[in-house]
Amino acid sequence: MAKPSIAAGGSRPGCHPAARFLSRPVTLCRVISKVRVADPTDGTDPTDGTERTERRYRARLPAPPPPPHLRSWPDREALLADRAAAMVALTRRRLGFGRLVLLWLTGAVAALGWASVGLAVQSFERGGLGQVAGLVALALGGVLLIPAGVALGFWLDRGRTVRERLEAWAELDRDPVSDVRVRAHRRSVTWLLPSVILCVAGVWATSAAWTGMAPGPESVTVGETVYALGLAVTALATGILGAVQSYGHQAWSGRLMSPLPVRRRGGLHR
């Protein structure tokens, strides 16, 4: 009997698709390594899986935890590993240096916008051809203030989203070992110190602007007052937003590390 040819649909011994797949140990190991779940009892370091998960979460904003009926963690260790990775990544997003720089840039654009409005008011006070320059300065102020307001709204909305996801992951369980990393003292200090400096400078500039409005030989015009108050209030608001962000995270992480947490959905204290 003639042997079936490969072209006719037959196969040579040992050339079954599964056999060909198993004959490639390197490819098989790569596939297994992609789906392998680290087991704390097999001699591997359980922190390696957490670090890989953190690197994956850094590329994007971690999603909130799945609802209870869709949760499929095999054990508590797997849940704590995903929880720790997500919370660390969210903390870095909440107190990241890029987010602080975005706040400062928004404040700087708003300060330039208020400066343009102040120059416009001064031009209107002079009258004559200065009114044309005032209209140009006023339009420039609007062009700068509107994007600054939109950017500030985006900044606040992103912060609210990160805070809500942090709280959602924190409610899954408690892990004092990994929760210590969520406090982020250095990042909080990095946010707090320049924010306090801006607040002090804003308060001083605001008081100086109000003092200059008093009648007297050294009194300033309305345009100069608008100019000074715009810069002062912008610096003060930027500092307050940064300080509130830093203090709010420290207060929240302090409650997270509390030995007697309060359950929000009712029930008795533990």
C-alpha positions as CSV (number, residue, x, y, z in Angstrom):
1,M,0.0,0.0,0.0
2,A,1.3,3.4,-1.0
3,K,2.2,5.7,1.8
4,P,0.2,8.9,1.9
5,S,2.1,11.9,0.7
6,I,2.3,15.1,2.5
7,A,0.7,16.9,-0.4
8,A,-2.3,14.6,-0.2
9,G,-2.8,15.6,3.4
10,G,-0.8,12.8,5.1
11,S,2.0,13.4,7.5
12,R,5.3,11.8,8.3
13,P,5.9,10.1,11.6
14,G,6.9,12.6,14.2
15,C,5.5,15.6,12.2
16,H,2.2,16.0,13.9
17,P,1.6,19.7,14.7
18,A,1.8,19.0,18.4
19,A,5.0,17.1,17.9
20,R,6.5,19.9,15.9
21,F,5.4,22.4,18.6
22,L,7.0,20.3,21.4
23,S,10.2,19.9,19.4
24,R,10.8,23.6,20.0
25,P,11.7,23.9,23.7
26,V,12.8,27.5,23.4
27,T,9.5,28.6,22.0
28,L,7.6,26.5,24.6
29,C,9.6,28.0,27.4
30,R,8.8,31.5,26.2
31,V,5.1,30.7,26.0
32,I,5.1,29.2,29.5
33,S,7.1,32.2,30.9
34,K,4.4,34.5,29.6
35,V,1.5,32.8,31.5
36,R,3.4,31.5,34.5
37,V,2.3,32.7,37.9
38,A,4.9,33.1,40.5
39,D,4.4,30.7,43.4
40,P,5.9,31.8,46.7
41,T,6.6,28.1,47.6
42,D,8.6,27.2,44.5
43,G,11.8,29.0,45.7
44,T,11.3,32.2,43.6
45,D,11.2,35.7,44.9
46,P,7.6,36.8,45.1
47,T,8.7,40.5,44.7
48,D,9.8,39.8,41.1
49,G,6.2,39.4,40.0
50,T,5.2,42.6,41.8
51,E,8.0,44.5,40.1
52,R,7.0,43.2,36.7
53,T,3.4,44.2,37.4
54,E,4.5,47.7,38.5
55,R,6.5,48.2,35.3
56,R,3.4,47.2,33.3
57,Y,1.2,49.7,35.3
58,R,3.7,52.6,34.8
59,A,3.0,52.7,31.1
60,R,-0.7,53.5,31.7
61,L,-3.0,54.6,34.5
62,P,-4.0,51.5,36.4
63,A,-7.6,50.6,36.1
64,P,-9.9,50.3,39.1
65,P,-10.3,46.8,40.6
66,P,-12.9,44.6,38.9
67,P,-16.3,44.2,40.5
68,P,-16.8,41.4,43.1
69,H,-18.5,39.0,40.6
70,L,-15.6,39.3,38.1
71,R,-12.7,38.9,40.5
72,S,-10.6,35.8,39.8
73,W,-7.5,36.0,41.9
74,P,-6.3,32.5,42.7
75,D,-5.2,33.4,46.2
76,R,-4.7,36.3,48.6
77,E,-1.0,36.6,47.6
78,A,-2.0,37.3,44.0
79,L,-4.5,39.9,45.1
80,L,-2.0,41.7,47.3
81,A,0.6,41.7,44.5
82,D,-1.8,43.3,42.1
83,R,-3.0,45.7,44.8
84,A,0.5,46.8,45.8
85,A,1.6,47.3,42.2
86,A,-1.6,49.3,41.3
87,M,-1.4,51.5,44.4
88,V,2.3,52.3,44.0
89,A,1.8,53.2,40.4
90,L,-1.2,55.4,41.3
91,T,0.8,57.1,44.0
92,R,3.6,57.9,41.5
93,R,1.0,59.4,39.2
94,R,-0.6,61.4,42.0
95,L,2.6,62.9,43.3
96,G,4.7,62.7,40.2
97,F,7.1,65.4,39.2
98,G,5.5,65.8,35.8
99,R,2.2,66.5,37.5
100,L,3.8,69.2,39.6
101,V,5.4,70.7,36.6
102,L,2.1,70.8,34.8
103,L,0.6,72.7,37.7
104,W,3.4,75.2,37.7
105,L,3.1,75.7,33.9
106,T,-0.6,76.2,34.2
107,G,0.0,78.8,36.9
108,A,2.6,80.5,34.8
109,V,0.3,80.7,31.8
110,A,-2.5,82.1,34.0
111,A,-0.1,84.7,35.5
112,L,0.8,85.8,32.0
113,G,-2.9,86.1,31.2
114,W,-3.5,88.3,34.2
115,A,-0.5,90.4,33.4
116,S,-2.0,91.0,29.9
117,V,-5.3,92.0,31.5
118,G,-3.5,94.4,33.8
119,L,-1.7,96.0,30.9
120,A,-5.0,96.3,29.0
121,V,-6.5,98.1,31.9
122,Q,-3.5,100.5,32.1
123,S,-3.8,101.1,28.3
124,F,-7.5,102.0,28.7
125,E,-6.7,104.4,31.5
126,R,-4.3,106.3,29.3
127,G,-6.9,106.7,26.5
128,G,-6.1,107.7,22.9
129,L,-4.2,105.2,20.8
130,G,-3.5,103.2,24.0
131,Q,-7.0,101.8,23.7
132,V,-6.0,99.8,20.6
133,A,-3.1,98.3,22.5
134,G,-5.5,97.6,25.4
135,L,-7.8,95.6,23.1
136,V,-4.8,93.6,21.8
137,A,-3.6,93.0,25.4
138,L,-7.1,92.0,26.5
139,A,-7.4,89.5,23.7
140,L,-4.0,88.1,24.5
141,G,-5.1,87.7,28.1
142,G,-8.2,85.8,27.1
143,V,-6.1,83.5,24.8
144,L,-3.9,82.7,27.8
145,L,-6.5,82.4,30.6
146,I,-8.9,80.1,28.7
147,P,-6.3,77.4,28.0
148,A,-5.0,77.7,31.6
149,G,-8.5,77.2,32.9
150,V,-9.0,74.1,30.7
151,A,-5.7,72.7,31.8
152,L,-6.5,73.3,35.4
153,G,-9.8,71.5,35.0
154,F,-8.0,68.5,33.4
155,W,-5.5,68.5,36.2
156,L,-8.1,68.4,38.9
157,D,-10.2,65.8,37.1
158,R,-7.1,63.5,36.7
159,G,-6.3,63.9,40.3
160,R,-9.8,63.0,41.3
161,T,-9.7,59.9,39.1
162,V,-6.4,58.8,40.6
163,R,-7.7,59.3,44.2
164,E,-10.8,57.3,43.5
165,R,-8.9,54.4,42.1
166,L,-6.4,54.5,45.0
167,E,-9.3,54.3,47.5
168,A,-10.9,51.5,45.5
169,W,-7.7,49.4,45.5
170,A,-7.1,50.1,49.2
171,E,-10.5,48.8,50.2
172,L,-9.8,45.3,48.8
173,D,-7.5,44.3,51.6
174,R,-4.8,45.5,54.0
175,D,-1.1,44.8,53.7
176,P,1.1,46.9,56.0
177,V,4.3,45.8,54.3
178,S,3.3,47.2,50.9
179,D,1.2,50.0,52.2
180,V,4.3,51.7,53.6
181,R,5.5,52.4,50.1
182,V,2.2,54.3,49.4
183,R,3.0,57.0,51.9
184,A,5.7,58.5,49.6
185,H,7.3,60.9,52.1
186,R,9.9,62.2,49.7
187,R,7.4,62.9,46.9
188,S,5.2,64.7,49.4
189,V,8.0,66.9,50.7
190,T,9.0,67.7,47.0
191,W,5.4,68.9,46.5
192,L,5.0,70.6,49.9
193,L,8.1,72.8,50.1
194,P,7.8,74.8,46.8
195,S,4.0,75.0,47.4
196,V,4.5,76.6,50.8
197,I,7.0,79.1,49.3
198,L,4.5,80.0,46.6
199,C,1.8,80.5,49.2
200,V,4.0,82.8,51.3
201,A,5.0,84.8,48.2
202,G,1.4,85.0,47.1
203,V,0.2,86.2,50.5
204,W,2.9,88.9,50.7
205,A,2.2,90.1,47.1
206,T,-1.6,90.2,47.8
207,S,-1.2,92.2,50.9
208,A,1.2,94.6,49.1
209,A,-1.2,95.1,46.3
210,W,-4.1,95.8,48.7
211,T,-1.9,98.3,50.6
212,G,-1.0,100.1,47.4
213,M,-4.7,100.7,46.8
214,A,-5.0,103.0,49.8
215,P,-5.3,106.7,48.9
216,G,-2.1,108.6,49.3
217,P,0.9,109.9,47.4
218,E,2.1,106.4,46.7
219,S,-1.2,104.9,45.6
220,V,-1.3,102.9,42.4
221,T,-3.7,102.9,39.5
222,V,-6.5,100.4,38.9
223,G,-4.4,98.8,36.1
224,E,-1.4,98.3,38.3
225,T,-3.6,96.8,41.0
226,V,-5.1,94.3,38.6
227,Y,-1.7,93.4,37.4
228,A,-0.3,92.9,40.9
229,L,-3.4,91.1,42.2
230,G,-3.5,88.8,39.2
231,L,0.1,87.6,39.8
232,A,-0.3,87.4,43.5
233,V,-3.6,85.4,43.5
234,T,-2.2,83.1,40.8
235,A,0.9,82.3,42.8
236,L,-1.2,81.8,45.9
237,A,-3.7,79.5,44.2
238,T,-0.9,77.4,42.7
239,G,0.8,77.0,46.0
240,I,-2.5,76.1,47.7
241,L,-3.3,73.4,45.1
242,G,0.1,71.8,45.5
243,A,0.1,71.9,49.3
244,V,-3.4,70.4,49.5
245,Q,-2.4,67.6,47.1
246,S,0.6,66.8,49.3
247,Y,-1.2,67.1,52.7
248,G,-4.2,65.2,51.4
249,H,-2.2,62.2,50.3
250,Q,-0.3,62.1,53.6
251,A,-3.6,62.3,55.6
252,W,-5.1,59.5,53.4
253,S,-2.1,57.3,53.7
254,G,-2.0,57.8,57.4
255,R,-5.6,56.5,57.7
256,L,-4.6,53.6,55.5
257,M,-1.8,52.7,57.9
258,S,-4.0,53.1,61.0
259,P,-4.3,49.9,63.0
260,L,-8.0,50.5,63.6
261,P,-9.5,51.3,60.1
262,V,-13.1,52.2,59.9
263,R,-15.3,50.4,57.5
264,R,-17.1,52.8,55.3
265,R,-20.0,50.6,54.4
266,G,-21.2,50.1,57.9
267,G,-20.4,47.5,60.4
268,L,-18.4,47.5,63.6
269,H,-14.9,48.7,64.1
270,R,-12.2,46.1,63.9
